[in-house]
Amino acid sequence: MKAALAFAAVLLVAAPPDEITYTLKSVNVAQPGTPVKIKILRWSSEDEMRPIVTALAAPPAQPSEVARANAAAAGRGRGAEAGRGRGRGRGAPAAPLSPIAAFTASLGRVPTVGYIWTNDITGYSIKYAWHMPLPDGTERIVLVSDRRLGDGGTKWKPADASAKAAAETDYTFTLIELHAGPKGAIEGKTSLANKIAVDKDANTVALENYGAATASLASTSSAGTAPPPSR
């Protein structure tokens, strides 16, 4: 009974009072004006967010560690070749995942908490939904889908290809950071052309440098109850 009540409390804390829907459009991209509808069913719980943030925060393997592992694997391989018939080599150990690879894998282990629809044939599942109020009344929202917007097409590429090509990422997921103003205006920036990182102060994944990034989403309207204060 206590376990059931605790689970219900977690869902209550994570869920917005009503589903939240944002109607946006693409800006500053190769094909501006693409409609984007975001529906947040609930906020991710702490237990759901923790492994995702931890995966990205993990330091990458040091070259010396990889070199030692490769050397050990090579030694075992030579020993197995020399002593064939006495036993089989175990093979090289699996290389450790990079933070981005670990982050990508972690998205597949959490439930869907919302959806993103564009004019693509299929929608995009939201696997991470976090928010917090800023001092000026703006609501900061971070959403992550386990798929890349546009699935490799050109319409989401930066409008100024010559200036932005160097910044374009190869992530297979999409992180969207929205700033929803108190008067209804919404600005959105994505990981399509911006790196992601862990915001240690807010304890969330986010764009590495939101202020320097170019907006790629703007509001047309919003519906639903405004997000509640963060936990």
Buried (B, 14 or more C-beta within 10 A) or exposed (E): EEEEEEEEEBEEEBBBEEBBBBBBBBBBBBBEEBEBBBBBBBBBBEEBBEBBBBBBBBEBBEEEEEEEBEEEBEEBBEEBEEEEEEEEBEEEEEEBBEBBBBBBBBBEEBEEBBBBBBEBEEBBBBBBBBBBBEEEEBBBBBBBBBBBBBEEEEBBBBBEEEEBEEBBBEBBBBBBBBBBBEEEEBBBBBBBBBBBBBBEEBBBBBBEEBEEBBBBBBBEEBEBEBBBEEE
